Each structure stands twice: as C-alpha cells, then as structure tokens.
Amino acid sequence: MPNLEHPAYPAATLLELESLVPCRESQVSMLLSIFGERQQFSFPSIFIYGHTSSGKTYVMQTLLKTLKLPHVFVNCVEYFTSRLVFEEILMQLQSCSSEAQQTSHVPCDNFNDFVRLFKQAVASRELQDQTVYIVLDRAEQLREMEANILPAFLRLQELTDRNVTVILLTEIVWELFRPNTGCFEPLTFYFPDYSIAHLQKILSQNHPSEYSADFYAAYINILLGVFYMVCRDLKELQHLAVLNFSKYCEPVVKGEAKERDTHKLWKNIEPHLKKAMQTVYLREISSSQWERLQRDDGEPGQLKGLSAHTHVELPYYSKFLLIAAYLASYNPARTDKRFFLKHHGKIRKTNSMKKHEKTSSHLVGPKPFPLDRLLAILYSIVDNRVAPTANIFSQITSLVTLQLLSMVGHNDQLDGPRYKCTVSLDFIRGVAR
C-alpha cells in the first residue's frame, strides 16, 4: 500500500517518488496537499527550515522533477546579489517554456523590472495553465540584500497576478527572517532531523551488489554505533560508509571470517573507525590518501600525515610566541628562573612547591600570564636577539584573533593585558617540530 496518494498524479509516478525519498513520505505528502493540482493556485510563499542534511533541498528537487512541475531552482550563495537572482530566475523560466526559441541573458536591475519581465516569461500557454514554483535555496542570504527583496518575494503571486509559489529553503527559523516593518507571513514547514533508524534505512540502501543486504546493514549498524553521537550529517555518514567499507570486508576477502562473524569483523575495523573519528568533518586528506593510510597498518590512534590543524602555518616569530605562551600558561612563574637562566644557582624546594608538583598543570588547565612574562620567555628561547617592535605586538594580536591565545580581562587595565594559551600539547609539539 503506497504512502503517497494524490488524485492529480498517476499512482506509478507517486510510487517512484516514494522510493526516491525514503523516510520523508509524511513531508512529501504534506507538500503535495499544499501544492494541490497543477492548475490550482497554491499558497503564495512557503518557508521550509531544518538542520543541515535533513533532506530539504533533495526532497524539493526530487518532488518537482519527478512530477514534472515547472520550477526554478536558485542557490542564493551562488547568486549572491538581487540582480543575479532575478536574471537566473528569468533565464530558467525561458528554458521551462517550449515556446522560447533559445535561452538568452535578460538584464534586470530591480524588482519592478523583474515583475514586468516575469509576466512576459510566463505568458506562454503551458506556464499560464499551471503553478510555477520558484525555489530559493540557502534563503538566509536574502537578508543581506536590499530590504524590499524578501517581502516582495513573499507576495510575488499578488504583485504579478500570476499562478506562482515562492519556496524558501533555509537552516534558520522564520523569526530571524521577519523584517521589523512586517511582511506577508509565509506558510512555515519544518523538516526534522533523521533519526538513527532513518539513517540506518537510507544508508543500507546503497549496499554493493557483491555483498548481501544483511551484511551491509550490519556494517552500517556498527558505523552508526560509533559516529551517531558526534555526527548526524547524512552526507558525511555516506562518505564515511564508502571510505571504510573495504576495511570491514577485508577478513571476508582474505577468507579469515564469514559474513556472519560480526564480532571478528568489528574487531578488525574498530581501530580504523577510531582513526576516522579524529577527522570527521575535517576532510584533511583525500579518499585515496585515507585508503593508503589504512593499508599502512599503523598504530590505532596514530594518524600519519593527518591533523593539518597541528601544523598551522604561522610567521617565524609567531611560532616562538605561541610556544612561549604555552610555557607561560602551564609553568608556574617561580620556575622561570630555573628553566630559562643558565646560572640560576640552587633552588631549594619548599613544602608548598612539593605539594604543587604532585598536581599536573595539564589537569588544572592554562593559567593567565602578563605580557612582560611572555616577552621575557620569548627572548630566552629565540637564538638571536629580538627587538620589541610593533611587528612583535601585532603578531600577538593576530594570535588572539586566531583564537590561539585569549585575552583575560580588559585592554584598559593599568597593569597591562594578561593572556592565556588555548592550544593543546599536541598542537604545540607540531609547531615546535
């Protein structure tokens, strides 16, 4: 029994649409009821929002293409000015009409011109007889354009007196869109995140033909068990599934295990999934490099050639400033003389010093330090003489901007600014190398 039913569309088309949008049948059904039949006037504007990778763009594109509804699809990041948006809509409308001889560039500078040219573009009989859908993806960019653009798009049906529906796709809520002066309220529609069961179903559909569906479903179950708490992005999970599947199959290919030996297969892939956990979302290496890394059989937690963020390119003195800041944050001020002076003499340990040494500085966290202490450590760890020029101070400001250092307190403090180092020991080791 199909979940999607609508009298205006053939059952075979709806069945095909249902197979293309798994786990989004209720949203598609709601959109179909809002759209109505082809020749009926739909709601003037629809606002669809939801987190990234919740299927908004894919569902809308699939729905409009499968049902062959006349539509225009514009990404507002790619077409980042109002003029580019207008011209792209008009260009795509020309290609929708079979009466247009060829698609040509139509200059359009403002919304008045757009309304006039839009009426001309939909003058063909086939576009007049059915609803035209204008989909604006990444619609939050409209807020950066002229103040009249968003309110005008929301009531485009009224301004043009044509059968047109504007659909806004975004990741943020309508309250962050609504202008202070007020505007026509669109029909808001929320796309929820995929649940773990939905992700399991969608990812399991892509199983390779040489392996059984149950075998691939077991692999996806393991993958989601590891990554679901840190990553809900469907695209990222699809990438990870493709990237690590060959390692999961390795014992089966070598004849060391059968497809049903889930425990053996898990033991084999566990260290490689831990490696992938360290680079989720980062895309620090290409897929081919990752496959080579898997074949190297390194230690489970070791990433050879990865973690580009620990090898940040910094100016020469900025690297020394960052190292000096780390030393100042994690070493007590009383130890500076012992560490950075050649002839410091004997230092007698008091009971309080012995007590402090029992507690690791890395467990307590970074301590704030004054600017003069940072510069004193810098002068002692750099081989050649460093003059306290404006260049050095500007590099400290740059490190704060990059969030490698953080300023504690305010700039107007009488005793000078105090800083805290925010990077980890691994990061400093990478810089120090």
RANORDA-V44857 format. One record per backbone hydrogen bond with DSSP energy under -0.5 kcal/mol. CO is the residue of the C=O (numbers start at 1). NH is the residue of the N-H. E is the energy in kcal/mol with one decimal. If there is no record, write none. Layout:
co=CO nh=NH e=E
co=CO nh=NH e=E
//
This chain:
co=3 nh=5 e=-0.5
co=6 nh=9 e=-1.3
co=10 nh=14 e=-1.9
co=11 nh=15 e=-2.1
co=12 nh=16 e=-2.1
co=13 nh=17 e=-2.4
co=14 nh=18 e=-2.2
co=15 nh=19 e=-1.7
co=16 nh=20 e=-1.3
co=17 nh=21 e=-1.2
co=21 nh=24 e=-1.5
co=24 nh=28 e=-2.2
co=25 nh=29 e=-2.6
co=26 nh=30 e=-1.9
co=27 nh=31 e=-2.3
co=28 nh=32 e=-2.6
co=29 nh=33 e=-1.8
co=30 nh=34 e=-1.8
co=31 nh=35 e=-2.8
co=32 nh=36 e=-2.2
co=37 nh=40 e=-1.0
co=38 nh=131 e=-2.6
co=44 nh=166 e=-2.4
co=45 nh=187 e=-2.3
co=46 nh=48 e=-0.6
co=46 nh=168 e=-2.9
co=47 nh=49 e=-0.5
co=47 nh=189 e=-2.9
co=48 nh=170 e=-2.0
co=49 nh=191 e=-2.7
co=51 nh=54 e=-0.9
co=55 nh=59 e=-2.4
co=56 nh=60 e=-2.1
co=57 nh=61 e=-2.6
co=58 nh=62 e=-2.7
co=59 nh=63 e=-2.7
co=60 nh=64 e=-2.2
co=61 nh=65 e=-2.3
co=62 nh=66 e=-2.7
co=63 nh=67 e=-1.9
co=64 nh=69 e=-2.2
co=65 nh=68 e=-0.6
co=70 nh=133 e=-2.2
co=72 nh=74 e=-0.5
co=72 nh=135 e=-3.3
co=74 nh=76 e=-0.7
co=74 nh=137 e=-2.5
co=75 nh=79 e=-2.4
co=78 nh=80 e=-0.9
co=81 nh=85 e=-2.1
co=82 nh=86 e=-2.7
co=83 nh=87 e=-2.5
co=84 nh=88 e=-2.1
co=85 nh=89 e=-2.2
co=86 nh=90 e=-2.3
co=87 nh=91 e=-2.2
co=88 nh=92 e=-2.4
co=89 nh=93 e=-2.1
co=90 nh=94 e=-1.7
co=91 nh=95 e=-1.4
co=92 nh=96 e=-1.2
co=93 nh=97 e=-1.2
co=97 nh=100 e=-0.7
co=105 nh=107 e=-0.6
co=110 nh=114 e=-1.9
co=111 nh=115 e=-2.4
co=112 nh=116 e=-1.9
co=113 nh=117 e=-2.8
co=114 nh=118 e=-2.6
co=115 nh=119 e=-2.0
co=116 nh=120 e=-1.5
co=117 nh=121 e=-2.2
co=118 nh=122 e=-1.9
co=120 nh=123 e=-1.2
co=124 nh=128 e=-1.7
co=125 nh=129 e=-1.6
co=132 nh=134 e=-0.5
co=132 nh=165 e=-2.5
co=133 nh=72 e=-2.6
co=133 nh=135 e=-0.6
co=134 nh=136 e=-0.6
co=134 nh=167 e=-3.2
co=135 nh=74 e=-2.7
co=135 nh=137 e=-0.7
co=136 nh=139 e=-0.5
co=136 nh=169 e=-2.4
co=137 nh=76 e=-2.6
co=138 nh=141 e=-1.8
co=139 nh=142 e=-2.0
co=140 nh=143 e=-1.2
co=141 nh=144 e=-1.5
co=142 nh=145 e=-1.2
co=146 nh=149 e=-1.4
co=146 nh=150 e=-0.5
co=147 nh=151 e=-0.6
co=148 nh=152 e=-1.9
co=149 nh=153 e=-2.4
co=150 nh=154 e=-2.0
co=151 nh=155 e=-1.0
co=153 nh=156 e=-1.4
co=155 nh=159 e=-2.1
co=156 nh=160 e=-2.4
co=157 nh=161 e=-1.3
co=157 nh=162 e=-0.8
co=162 nh=164 e=-1.6
co=163 nh=132 e=-2.3
co=165 nh=134 e=-2.8
co=165 nh=167 e=-0.5
co=166 nh=46 e=-2.6
co=166 nh=168 e=-0.5
co=167 nh=136 e=-3.1
co=167 nh=169 e=-0.5
co=168 nh=48 e=-3.1
co=169 nh=139 e=-2.7
co=170 nh=50 e=-1.0
co=173 nh=176 e=-1.2
co=174 nh=177 e=-1.9
co=174 nh=178 e=-2.1
co=179 nh=182 e=-1.3
co=184 nh=186 e=-0.5
co=186 nh=188 e=-0.8
co=187 nh=47 e=-2.8
co=189 nh=49 e=-2.1
co=190 nh=192 e=-0.7
co=195 nh=199 e=-2.5
co=196 nh=200 e=-2.2
co=197 nh=201 e=-2.1
co=198 nh=202 e=-2.7
co=199 nh=203 e=-2.8
co=200 nh=204 e=-1.8
co=201 nh=205 e=-0.7
co=202 nh=205 e=-0.8
co=203 nh=206 e=-1.2
co=204 nh=207 e=-0.9
co=208 nh=211 e=-1.2
co=212 nh=216 e=-1.9
co=213 nh=217 e=-2.4
co=214 nh=218 e=-2.0
co=215 nh=219 e=-1.6
co=216 nh=220 e=-2.5
co=217 nh=221 e=-2.1
co=218 nh=222 e=-1.8
co=219 nh=223 e=-2.6
co=220 nh=224 e=-2.7
co=221 nh=225 e=-1.8
co=222 nh=226 e=-1.4
co=223 nh=227 e=-2.6
co=224 nh=228 e=-2.4
co=227 nh=230 e=-1.2
co=227 nh=231 e=-2.4
co=232 nh=234 e=-0.5
co=233 nh=237 e=-2.4
co=234 nh=238 e=-2.4
co=235 nh=239 e=-2.2
co=236 nh=240 e=-2.4
co=237 nh=241 e=-2.4
co=238 nh=242 e=-2.1
co=239 nh=243 e=-2.2
co=240 nh=244 e=-1.9
co=241 nh=245 e=-0.9
co=244 nh=248 e=-1.5
co=245 nh=249 e=-2.1
co=246 nh=250 e=-0.8
co=249 nh=252 e=-0.8
co=249 nh=253 e=-2.4
co=250 nh=254 e=-2.4
co=251 nh=255 e=-0.6
co=251 nh=256 e=-2.0
co=251 nh=257 e=-1.4
co=252 nh=255 e=-0.6
co=258 nh=261 e=-1.6
co=260 nh=262 e=-2.3
co=261 nh=265 e=-2.2
co=262 nh=266 e=-2.3
co=263 nh=267 e=-2.2
co=264 nh=268 e=-1.8
co=265 nh=269 e=-1.8
co=266 nh=270 e=-2.1
co=267 nh=271 e=-0.5
co=269 nh=273 e=-2.1
co=270 nh=274 e=-1.8
co=271 nh=275 e=-1.6
co=272 nh=276 e=-2.0
co=273 nh=277 e=-1.8
co=274 nh=278 e=-0.8
co=275 nh=278 e=-1.1
co=276 nh=279 e=-1.2
co=277 nh=280 e=-0.7
co=279 nh=282 e=-1.3
co=279 nh=283 e=-1.0
co=286 nh=290 e=-2.1
co=287 nh=291 e=-2.2
co=288 nh=292 e=-2.0
co=289 nh=293 e=-2.3
co=290 nh=294 e=-2.0
co=291 nh=295 e=-1.6
co=292 nh=296 e=-1.0
co=293 nh=298 e=-0.5
co=294 nh=297 e=-0.9
co=299 nh=302 e=-1.4
co=302 nh=304 e=-0.6
co=303 nh=305 e=-0.6
co=303 nh=306 e=-0.8
co=307 nh=310 e=-2.0
co=308 nh=311 e=-1.7
co=312 nh=314 e=-0.7
co=315 nh=319 e=-1.7
co=316 nh=320 e=-1.1
co=317 nh=321 e=-2.6
co=318 nh=322 e=-2.3
co=319 nh=323 e=-2.2
co=320 nh=324 e=-2.8
co=321 nh=325 e=-2.4
co=322 nh=326 e=-2.1
co=323 nh=327 e=-2.4
co=324 nh=328 e=-2.3
co=325 nh=329 e=-1.9
co=326 nh=330 e=-2.1
co=327 nh=331 e=-1.9
co=329 nh=367 e=-1.8
co=332 nh=335 e=-1.5
co=333 nh=336 e=-1.3
co=335 nh=339 e=-2.3
co=336 nh=340 e=-2.8
co=337 nh=341 e=-1.2
co=342 nh=344 e=-0.8
co=346 nh=348 e=-0.6
co=348 nh=350 e=-0.5
co=350 nh=354 e=-2.1
co=351 nh=355 e=-2.0
co=352 nh=356 e=-2.1
co=353 nh=357 e=-1.9
co=354 nh=358 e=-0.8
co=355 nh=358 e=-0.6
co=356 nh=359 e=-1.2
co=358 nh=360 e=-0.5
co=360 nh=363 e=-0.7
co=360 nh=364 e=-1.3
co=361 nh=365 e=-2.1
co=369 nh=419 e=-2.8
co=370 nh=374 e=-1.5
co=371 nh=375 e=-2.3
co=372 nh=376 e=-1.9
co=373 nh=377 e=-2.2
co=374 nh=378 e=-2.2
co=375 nh=379 e=-2.5
co=376 nh=380 e=-1.2
co=377 nh=381 e=-1.6
co=378 nh=382 e=-1.7
co=385 nh=387 e=-0.5
co=387 nh=389 e=-2.7
co=389 nh=393 e=-1.5
co=390 nh=394 e=-2.4
co=391 nh=395 e=-1.6
co=392 nh=396 e=-1.5
co=393 nh=397 e=-1.8
co=394 nh=398 e=-2.0
co=395 nh=399 e=-2.0
co=396 nh=400 e=-1.7
co=397 nh=401 e=-2.3
co=398 nh=402 e=-2.3
co=399 nh=404 e=-2.4
co=399 nh=405 e=-1.5
co=400 nh=403 e=-1.2
co=404 nh=422 e=-2.3
co=404 nh=423 e=-0.6
co=406 nh=420 e=-2.0
co=407 nh=409 e=-0.5
co=408 nh=418 e=-0.9
co=410 nh=413 e=-1.2
co=413 nh=416 e=-1.2
co=417 nh=371 e=-1.2
co=418 nh=408 e=-3.2
co=419 nh=369 e=-2.3
co=420 nh=406 e=-2.7
co=424 nh=428 e=-2.0
co=425 nh=429 e=-2.5
co=426 nh=430 e=-2.2
co=427 nh=431 e=-2.1
co=428 nh=432 e=-3.0
co=429 nh=433 e=-1.7
//
